[in-house]
Amino acid sequence: MKKNMSEEVEFLNYIYKNSEMGVIGIDDIIAKVSNEKFAKILNNQREEYLEITKEAEDILKKYGKQNEEIGAMAKMGTKMMAEMNLMKDNSDQTIAKMMMEGSNKGIIEITEKINAYKNIDAEIVVLANKLKATLEKNIEEIKKYL
């Protein structure tokens, strides 16, 4: 067994939680999106995040571990923040800005993690880079709704 297995499990749980937060974020705002094309883009992004959570879950199972769910308080905090931001202005432009801010934060965090975790299984690095690429692509897709 590898001596850095705990780091690998930690990194996988981070990837899982980051992509799960993408799903939660989209779930919190999707009903407020008025533009049908924008809603479709967000639903596609949601599916990509679900795919990444599933891949992280599958790799964790190889390590004999389960994913760590995002806590109820964190979920509630995210929902409340979205509702507060949208109380003032629930336009598609505001929603796009919120989603881009979340994705930018995710890019910064996953990049830090990729740089911090050394000697990690290639499969995990590939998944981390997939998440980063997904976040970057998501920003590009949403820009036109600002």
Secondary structure as UniProt FT lines:
FT   TURN            3..4
FT   HELIX           5..29
FT   HELIX           30..32
FT   HELIX           36..62
FT   TURN            63..64
FT   HELIX           72..88
FT   HELIX           92..116
FT   HELIX           122..142
FT   HELIX           143..145
//
